Amino acid sequence: MSLKVLLVEDDRELRNTLRDALVVEGYELVTAASLSEGLALLQHTPVDLVLLDLSLPDGDGDALLATLRRRQATPLIVISAREGEGQKVRLLDAGADDYLVKPFGVPELLARMRVALRHRGTQVQPSITHYRREALFVDLAAREVMLDGKAVHLTPTEFNLLARLVRQAGQVVTHRQLLTDVWGADFSEHTHYLRLYMGQLRAKLEHEPADPQLLLTEPGVGYRLAEPADD
């Protein structure tokens, strides 16, 4: 199941940039643009990690950190333009797991998220976001799929299913995992969805859909995207 991240950030452009980047990495995002919205989400939505801006329109992010630490040990990373050493020390002592000063690069943020999660016992490997094997090329960030050098149009659901397999290329992903991550937990038993959409993907991406070489079936378990080619 995807890890759920609460992003509390009032800058719409940064919020959208981070949301797109984290979704590509396989995280599920819930976002808040204010302190009150963040506190409300935190009260009703279980999350695995929090990314917290400090300068919010209706208050300071400190309040959310204090509220979180009274209730739970969910990892929290501060993302702020404030770079004073005293500020960093105070918030780290108050329970923040890390403090990242803006502007920052997405790869660094992702690495720090993996560290924060690992310290809570959750191992997260960097996701594969590009895939190439034989004539197939997939760029998850650009939502681009090419076969024999030509763009392939996928429906949103087809792309999401392919993206889920790309992120663990070479590994078996179970039926339940695919259904939960692509359609949601309420659809975890709807295996007929997988048969339908996997058939559609094979028709678009395999040279011989009846004898697939890329989108492989693991009988009774799930599906596996063939190992990517060595670069």
Sine and cosine of phi, psi and omega as CSV:
sin_phi,cos_phi,sin_psi,cos_psi,sin_omega,cos_omega
0.00,0.00,0.61,-0.79,0.01,-1.00
-0.90,0.43,0.58,-0.82,0.11,-0.99
-0.98,0.21,0.65,-0.76,-0.06,-1.00
-0.98,-0.18,0.76,-0.65,-0.03,-1.00
-0.89,-0.46,0.74,-0.68,0.14,-0.99
-0.99,-0.12,0.87,-0.50,0.03,-1.00
-0.95,-0.31,0.90,-0.44,0.02,-1.00
-0.95,-0.32,0.97,-0.26,-0.14,-0.99
-0.41,-0.91,0.81,-0.58,-0.04,-1.00
-1.00,0.03,-0.24,0.97,0.03,-1.00
-0.98,0.20,0.95,-0.32,-0.10,-1.00
-0.87,0.49,-0.66,0.75,-0.04,-1.00
-0.90,0.44,-0.72,0.70,0.02,-1.00
-0.91,0.41,-0.63,0.78,0.01,-1.00
-0.87,0.50,-0.70,0.71,0.00,-1.00
-0.93,0.38,-0.64,0.77,0.01,-1.00
-0.88,0.47,-0.72,0.69,-0.01,-1.00
-0.93,0.38,-0.63,0.78,0.02,-1.00
-0.86,0.50,-0.74,0.68,-0.02,-1.00
-0.88,0.48,-0.68,0.73,-0.04,-1.00
-0.92,0.40,-0.65,0.76,-0.05,-1.00
-0.96,0.27,-0.57,0.82,0.05,-1.00
-0.90,0.44,-0.67,0.75,0.05,-1.00
-0.85,0.52,-0.58,0.81,0.00,-1.00
-0.97,0.23,-0.10,0.99,0.06,-1.00
0.98,-0.18,0.05,1.00,0.05,-1.00
-0.99,0.16,0.48,-0.88,0.15,-0.99
-0.99,-0.13,0.76,-0.65,-0.11,-0.99
-0.94,-0.35,0.68,-0.73,0.30,-0.95
-0.84,-0.54,0.66,-0.75,-0.11,-0.99
-0.82,-0.57,0.48,-0.88,0.07,-1.00
-0.68,-0.74,0.61,-0.79,-0.03,-1.00
-0.97,-0.26,0.04,1.00,-0.02,-1.00
-0.52,-0.85,0.23,-0.97,0.03,-1.00
-0.90,0.44,-0.72,0.69,-0.04,-1.00
-0.89,0.45,-0.64,0.77,0.03,-1.00
-0.91,0.41,-0.64,0.76,0.02,-1.00
-0.90,0.44,-0.68,0.73,0.01,-1.00
-0.90,0.43,-0.63,0.77,0.01,-1.00
-0.91,0.41,-0.68,0.74,0.03,-1.00
-0.90,0.43,-0.65,0.76,-0.02,-1.00
-0.89,0.45,-0.54,0.84,-0.04,-1.00
-0.95,0.30,-0.54,0.84,-0.15,-0.99
-0.91,-0.41,-0.15,0.99,-0.09,-1.00
-0.82,-0.57,0.93,-0.37,0.07,-1.00
-0.90,0.43,0.75,-0.66,0.02,-1.00
-0.76,-0.65,0.33,-0.94,-0.02,-1.00
-0.99,-0.12,-0.33,0.94,-0.02,-1.00
-0.32,-0.95,0.52,-0.86,0.02,-1.00
-0.86,-0.52,0.73,-0.69,0.17,-0.98
-0.94,-0.33,0.85,-0.53,-0.21,-0.98
-0.79,-0.61,0.87,-0.49,0.19,-0.98
-0.99,0.16,0.40,-0.92,-0.04,-1.00
-0.99,-0.14,-0.66,0.75,-0.10,-1.00
-1.00,0.03,0.99,0.10,-0.04,-1.00
-0.98,-0.20,0.44,-0.90,-0.14,-0.99
-0.89,0.45,-0.43,0.90,-0.05,-1.00
-0.91,-0.42,0.28,0.96,0.04,-1.00
0.39,-0.92,-0.06,-1.00,-0.04,-1.00
-0.99,-0.16,0.60,-0.80,-0.01,-1.00
-0.88,0.48,-0.30,0.95,0.06,-1.00
-0.77,0.64,-0.63,0.78,-0.08,-1.00
-0.90,0.43,-0.60,0.80,0.01,-1.00
-0.94,0.34,-0.64,0.77,0.04,-1.00
-0.86,0.51,-0.72,0.70,-0.02,-1.00
-0.89,0.46,-0.66,0.75,0.02,-1.00
-0.90,0.44,-0.70,0.71,-0.01,-1.00
-0.88,0.48,-0.70,0.71,-0.08,-1.00
-0.94,0.34,-0.38,0.93,0.08,-1.00
-0.95,0.32,-0.37,0.93,-0.13,-0.99
-0.94,-0.34,-0.60,0.80,-0.18,-0.98
-0.38,-0.93,0.17,-0.99,-0.07,-1.00
-0.97,-0.26,0.35,0.94,0.01,-1.00
-0.80,0.59,0.76,-0.66,0.00,-1.00
-0.88,0.48,0.63,-0.78,-0.03,-1.00
-0.69,-0.72,0.76,-0.65,0.06,-1.00
-0.89,-0.45,0.82,-0.58,0.07,-1.00
-0.99,0.16,0.74,-0.68,0.11,-0.99
-0.84,-0.54,0.93,-0.36,-0.15,-0.99
-0.52,-0.85,0.44,-0.90,0.10,-1.00
-0.99,0.14,-0.23,0.97,0.02,-1.00
-0.96,0.28,0.82,-0.58,-0.12,-0.99
-0.87,-0.49,0.20,0.98,0.01,-1.00
-0.92,0.40,0.67,-0.74,-0.04,-1.00
-0.88,0.47,-0.65,0.76,-0.01,-1.00
-0.87,0.50,-0.65,0.76,0.02,-1.00
-0.89,0.46,-0.70,0.71,-0.02,-1.00
-0.88,0.47,-0.74,0.67,-0.05,-1.00
-0.88,0.48,-0.68,0.73,-0.04,-1.00
-0.88,0.47,-0.69,0.73,-0.05,-1.00
-0.97,0.26,-0.55,0.83,0.07,-1.00
-0.92,0.40,-0.64,0.77,0.06,-1.00
-0.92,0.38,-0.45,0.89,-0.01,-1.00
-0.99,0.15,-0.10,0.99,0.09,-1.00
0.84,-0.55,-0.04,1.00,0.09,-1.00
-0.92,0.40,0.61,-0.79,0.00,-1.00
-0.99,0.13,-0.43,0.90,-0.03,-1.00
-0.31,-0.95,0.25,-0.97,-0.04,-1.00
-0.62,-0.78,0.88,-0.47,-0.06,-1.00
-0.88,-0.47,0.83,-0.56,-0.05,-1.00
-1.00,0.04,0.73,-0.68,0.07,-1.00
-0.97,0.24,0.53,-0.85,-0.10,0.99
-0.98,0.18,0.50,-0.86,0.00,-1.00
-0.69,-0.72,0.32,-0.95,0.02,-1.00
-1.00,0.02,0.57,-0.82,0.00,-1.00
-0.87,0.50,-0.66,0.75,0.02,-1.00
-0.85,0.53,-0.63,0.78,0.02,-1.00
-0.92,0.39,-0.67,0.74,0.04,-1.00
-0.86,0.51,-0.71,0.70,-0.02,-1.00
-0.88,0.48,-0.65,0.76,0.01,-1.00
-0.90,0.43,-0.68,0.74,-0.01,-1.00
-0.93,0.38,-0.54,0.84,0.08,-1.00
-0.90,0.44,-0.68,0.73,0.01,-1.00
-0.89,0.47,-0.63,0.78,0.02,-1.00
-0.91,0.42,-0.73,0.68,-0.02,-1.00
-0.87,0.49,-0.65,0.76,0.02,-1.00
-0.93,0.37,-0.63,0.78,-0.01,-1.00
-0.89,0.45,-0.60,0.80,0.02,-1.00
-0.91,0.41,-0.32,0.95,0.07,-1.00
-0.98,-0.18,0.18,0.98,0.08,-1.00
1.00,-0.01,0.18,0.98,0.01,-1.00
-0.94,-0.33,0.92,-0.38,0.01,-1.00
-1.00,0.08,0.81,-0.59,0.03,-1.00
-0.78,-0.63,0.85,-0.53,0.04,-1.00
-1.00,-0.03,0.52,-0.85,0.09,-1.00
-0.83,0.55,0.72,-0.70,-0.02,-1.00
-0.98,0.21,0.45,-0.89,0.16,-0.99
-0.99,0.15,0.83,-0.55,-0.02,-1.00
-0.91,-0.42,-0.12,0.99,0.12,-0.99
-0.79,-0.61,0.60,-0.80,-0.02,-1.00
-0.66,-0.75,0.72,-0.69,0.08,-1.00
-0.62,-0.78,0.79,-0.62,0.13,-0.99
-0.40,-0.92,0.74,-0.67,-0.06,-1.00
0.77,0.64,-0.83,-0.56,-0.09,-1.00
-1.00,-0.06,0.07,1.00,-0.07,-1.00
-0.99,-0.17,0.74,-0.67,0.09,-1.00
-0.74,-0.68,0.73,-0.68,0.00,-1.00
-0.77,-0.64,0.77,-0.64,0.10,-1.00
-0.87,-0.50,0.97,-0.26,-0.09,-1.00
-0.92,0.39,-0.63,0.78,-0.03,-1.00
-0.89,0.45,-0.64,0.77,-0.01,-1.00
-1.00,0.04,-0.07,1.00,-0.08,-1.00
0.79,0.62,0.73,0.69,-0.07,-1.00
-0.91,-0.41,0.74,-0.67,0.07,-1.00
-0.78,-0.62,0.83,-0.56,-0.03,-1.00
-0.84,-0.55,0.65,-0.76,0.09,-1.00
-0.72,-0.69,0.82,-0.57,-0.07,-1.00
0.82,0.58,0.58,0.81,0.05,-1.00
0.98,0.19,0.07,1.00,-0.02,-1.00
-0.89,-0.45,0.62,-0.79,0.00,-1.00
-0.91,0.42,0.65,-0.76,0.04,-1.00
-0.93,-0.38,0.78,-0.62,0.05,-1.00
-1.00,0.07,0.83,-0.55,0.10,-0.99
-0.89,-0.45,0.55,-0.84,0.14,-0.99
-0.94,0.35,0.32,-0.95,0.02,-1.00
-0.82,0.58,-0.66,0.75,-0.01,-1.00
-0.93,0.35,-0.65,0.76,0.06,-1.00
-0.87,0.50,-0.69,0.72,-0.01,-1.00
-0.90,0.43,-0.68,0.73,-0.02,-1.00
-0.89,0.46,-0.61,0.79,0.04,-1.00
-0.92,0.39,-0.71,0.70,0.04,-1.00
-0.89,0.46,-0.68,0.74,-0.01,-1.00
-0.87,0.49,-0.64,0.77,0.01,-1.00
-0.88,0.47,-0.63,0.78,0.02,-1.00
-0.95,0.31,-0.61,0.79,0.02,-1.00
-0.87,0.50,-0.66,0.75,-0.07,-1.00
-0.88,0.47,-0.36,0.93,0.07,-1.00
-0.79,-0.61,0.67,0.74,-0.05,-1.00
-0.81,0.58,0.70,-0.71,-0.01,-1.00
1.00,0.00,-0.17,0.99,-0.01,-1.00
-0.91,-0.41,0.49,-0.87,0.06,-1.00
-0.97,0.25,0.74,-0.67,0.12,-0.99
-0.91,-0.40,0.82,-0.57,-0.12,-0.99
-0.94,0.35,0.33,-0.94,0.05,-1.00
-0.82,0.57,-0.74,0.67,-0.06,-1.00
-0.89,0.46,-0.66,0.76,-0.01,-1.00
-0.90,0.43,-0.69,0.72,0.00,-1.00
-0.89,0.45,-0.72,0.69,-0.04,-1.00
-0.90,0.43,-0.65,0.76,-0.01,-1.00
-0.92,0.39,-0.68,0.73,-0.08,-1.00
-0.97,0.24,-0.53,0.85,-0.07,-1.00
-1.00,-0.06,-0.67,0.74,-0.08,-1.00
-0.96,-0.28,-0.40,0.92,-0.03,-1.00
0.91,-0.41,0.33,-0.94,-0.11,-0.99
-0.87,0.48,-0.48,0.88,-0.01,-1.00
-0.94,0.35,-0.20,0.98,-0.07,-1.00
-0.92,-0.39,0.31,0.95,-0.13,-0.99
-0.92,0.39,-0.23,0.97,0.02,-1.00
-0.96,-0.27,0.02,1.00,-0.10,-1.00
-1.00,0.07,0.91,0.42,-0.08,-1.00
-0.91,0.41,-0.34,0.94,0.03,-1.00
-0.91,0.41,-0.44,0.90,0.09,-1.00
-0.87,0.50,-0.70,0.72,-0.03,-1.00
-0.90,0.44,-0.69,0.72,0.01,-1.00
-0.86,0.51,-0.68,0.74,-0.02,-1.00
-0.90,0.43,-0.79,0.61,-0.11,-0.99
-0.96,0.26,-0.51,0.86,0.06,-1.00
-0.92,0.39,-0.58,0.81,0.07,-1.00
-0.89,0.45,-0.65,0.76,0.02,-1.00
-0.92,0.40,-0.67,0.75,0.03,-1.00
-0.90,0.45,-0.68,0.73,0.00,-1.00
-0.89,0.45,-0.60,0.80,0.01,-1.00
-0.90,0.44,-0.51,0.86,-0.04,-1.00
-1.00,-0.02,-0.45,0.89,-0.18,-0.98
-0.90,-0.43,-0.30,0.95,-0.01,-1.00
-0.99,-0.15,0.64,-0.77,0.07,-1.00
-0.93,0.37,-0.56,0.83,0.09,-1.00
-0.78,-0.63,1.00,0.01,-0.07,-1.00
-0.81,0.58,-0.50,0.87,-0.01,-1.00
-0.97,0.25,-0.25,0.97,0.02,-1.00
-0.74,-0.67,0.93,0.36,-0.14,-0.99
-0.91,0.43,0.65,-0.76,0.04,-1.00
-0.92,-0.39,-0.20,0.98,-0.05,-1.00
-0.92,-0.39,-0.78,0.62,-0.04,-1.00
-1.00,-0.10,1.00,-0.09,-0.21,-0.98
-0.99,-0.17,0.62,-0.79,0.05,-1.00
-1.00,-0.03,0.74,-0.67,0.17,-0.99
-0.96,-0.28,0.99,-0.16,-0.17,-0.98
-0.79,0.61,0.78,-0.62,0.05,-1.00
0.97,0.24,-0.04,1.00,-0.08,-1.00
-0.86,-0.51,-0.85,0.53,-0.07,-1.00
0.10,-1.00,-0.60,-0.80,-0.03,-1.00
-0.71,-0.70,0.36,-0.93,0.00,-1.00
-0.62,-0.79,0.75,-0.66,0.15,-0.99
-1.00,0.07,0.75,-0.66,-0.07,-1.00
-0.82,0.58,0.48,-0.88,0.02,-1.00
-0.78,0.62,0.66,-0.75,0.07,-1.00
-0.92,0.39,0.40,-0.91,0.04,-1.00
-0.95,0.31,0.49,-0.87,0.09,-1.00
-0.93,0.36,0.70,-0.71,0.03,-1.00
-0.96,0.28,0.00,0.00,0.00,0.00
